[in-house]
Amino acid sequence: MGKFVPRPKTLGGDIPCLDSPELARKRQKALSARAELRVERPLRAESNLETPVETQADGAPLFRISDLSAGYDKKVVVEGVDLEVRAGDVVALIGPNGSGKSTILKTITRHLAPLAGAVELDGREISRWKTAEFARNLAVMLTDRPQTELLTCRDIVEAGRHPYTGRMGTLSPDDHSRVDEAMKTAHVEELAERDFMQISDGQRQRVMLARAIAQDPRVLVLDEPTSYLDIRYQIDLLRILRHLAKSRNVAVIMSIHELELAQKSADKVICVKDGRVFRAGAPEDIFTRETIDELYGLQHGTFNERFGSVEIGRPHGNAHTFVIAGAGTGSAVFRQLIRQGKAFYAGVLHEGDIDCELARDLAAECVAERAFEPIGDKTIARAKELLVHCARLIVCPAAFGTINARNAELVEFARSHGIEVMRACEGASEDSQ
Ligand SMILES: Nc1ncnc2c1ncn2[C@@H]1O[C@H](COP(=O)(O)OP(=O)(O)OP(=O)(O)O)[C@@H](O)[C@H]1O
């Protein structure tokens, strides 16, 4: 293992001393790593990062996939894929493990040859593009870890500019400022001099994002870009991708497992299941309980479309707890009971209240009244029918209002039947005070 050679001091702000022998050697290494890193050439060497790339005049898709079959060693693992992506679109591929998302992404980035069908960039089959020409249009961020030796994180990001340089990979001052900008955008400035192989997975992912940004592509393809990132950087990454799409007209195509993030960041969602496109459409059409439960074959939990989250489902067994909730006061108690594996009833709630939405997924039964209507006789009677089987009543709201005033009857009912009454906020028995 060679000794790590620190980078030379910079001259004139952040512009490195380009004629240093050490840097030339490292740059040579970076050049040889270039093939490994699959650096793709941006379309126009002279293009400015601040200048949005022109959209096609006729509004035709930038990228078109038609009846694509893809797989390994002539064995098809995914087929019948159709997709049109326009400049500025953010497209998310979602679906269960092993459904074929990565295989599609590897095929549309020419890491795998298509087994059938067509993939066109700018109306031309991707196999007909010269390597450099194709590379000038498209940047890729896949999940495999590039093995590099003695390259700093800055070297890696600089590799994103090599498509703009001559054969020796000498970066111009303009290239350097773009590298700086990309590192700043991906929050990896502080990693600049660290060995790329000696940083965390999440840090490495952000460095690879910086490289892709420095590359200034028209199409950016990312395989599970959020997988190693903490929540702050997941949000940052998706904001960056949306910014690239909306301000610079980059077409972004990514696979992603975090449904909530996909729902909030994608313009178009492609659901891949069992090697086929199971459904495709706008997030509003895709992120429904029915579609997501079916896509993932959820049996013990369910997708809550209101919250964009997956709930782990209600516990088995009889309920011995009744929770009076409302206006979001019950959510924490519901989740606490679920964590404890305790089944519970919830009521009397109003349709549309967020507690009502959640209780429908988590409670053994949710007693609900129509929105904005005072609690009626039938509803209160049903709540009492359930309450009488319970050992305790948890009251979440600090006070009742006009339309849920009759929940006070449940408290009285509990007391008169020897059922323990607890205030959620105090966690103590009200009756024992
Ligand atoms: N190099 C390979 N050679 C042969 N089969 C492969 C190879 N890579 C993946 N597969 C198979 O292809 C199918 C699709 O895999 P793919 O990686 O595309 O799924 P995915 O949807 O990206 O899954 P995940 O969400 O787990 O990343 C799987 O059955 C997988 O085992």
PDBQT file of the ligand as one rigid body, heavy atoms in Angstrom, charges set to zero:
ROOT
HETATM    1  N1  LIG A 501     -25.606  -9.834 -11.744  1.00  0.00    +0.000 N 
HETATM    2  C1  LIG A 501     -26.721 -10.563 -11.734  1.00  0.00    +0.000 A 
HETATM    3  N2  LIG A 501     -26.768 -11.752 -12.332  1.00  0.00    +0.000 NA
HETATM    4  C2  LIG A 501     -27.890 -12.511 -12.350  1.00  0.00    +0.000 A 
HETATM    5  N3  LIG A 501     -29.047 -12.120 -11.770  1.00  0.00    +0.000 NA
HETATM    6  C3  LIG A 501     -29.062 -10.937 -11.146  1.00  0.00    +0.000 A 
HETATM    7  C4  LIG A 501     -27.908 -10.097 -11.088  1.00  0.00    +0.000 A 
HETATM    8  N4  LIG A 501     -28.226  -8.982 -10.417  1.00  0.00    +0.000 NA
HETATM    9  C5  LIG A 501     -29.518  -9.111 -10.045  1.00  0.00    +0.000 A 
HETATM   10  N5  LIG A 501     -30.018 -10.279 -10.490  1.00  0.00    +0.000 N 
HETATM   11  C6  LIG A 501     -31.385 -10.781 -10.310  1.00  0.00    +0.000 C 
HETATM   12  O1  LIG A 501     -32.276  -9.949 -11.047  1.00  0.00    +0.000 OA
HETATM   13  C7  LIG A 501     -33.491  -9.774 -10.340  1.00  0.00    +0.000 C 
HETATM   14  C8  LIG A 501     -33.768  -8.292 -10.213  1.00  0.00    +0.000 C 
HETATM   15  O2  LIG A 501     -32.737  -7.717  -9.410  1.00  0.00    +0.000 OA
HETATM   16  P1  LIG A 501     -32.591  -6.154  -9.235  1.00  0.00    +0.000 P 
HETATM   17  O3  LIG A 501     -31.288  -5.930  -8.545  1.00  0.00    +0.000 OA
HETATM   18  O4  LIG A 501     -32.826  -5.500 -10.527  1.00  0.00    +0.000 OA
HETATM   19  O5  LIG A 501     -33.805  -5.859  -8.260  1.00  0.00    +0.000 OA
HETATM   20  P2  LIG A 501     -34.157  -4.524  -7.473  1.00  0.00    +0.000 P 
HETATM   21  O6  LIG A 501     -35.588  -4.252  -7.732  1.00  0.00    +0.000 OA
HETATM   22  O7  LIG A 501     -33.194  -3.446  -7.790  1.00  0.00    +0.000 OA
HETATM   23  O8  LIG A 501     -33.972  -5.029  -5.976  1.00  0.00    +0.000 OA
HETATM   24  P3  LIG A 501     -33.535  -4.253  -4.641  1.00  0.00    +0.000 P 
HETATM   25  O9  LIG A 501     -34.682  -3.374  -4.263  1.00  0.00    +0.000 OA
HETATM   26  O10 LIG A 501     -33.362  -5.381  -3.675  1.00  0.00    +0.000 OA
HETATM   27  O11 LIG A 501     -32.277  -3.512  -4.912  1.00  0.00    +0.000 OA
HETATM   28  C9  LIG A 501     -33.325 -10.494  -9.002  1.00  0.00    +0.000 C 
HETATM   29  O12 LIG A 501     -33.949 -11.743  -9.094  1.00  0.00    +0.000 OA
HETATM   30  C10 LIG A 501     -31.845 -10.646  -8.874  1.00  0.00    +0.000 C 
HETATM   31  O13 LIG A 501     -31.531 -11.807  -8.140  1.00  0.00    +0.000 OA
ENDROOT
TORSDOF 0
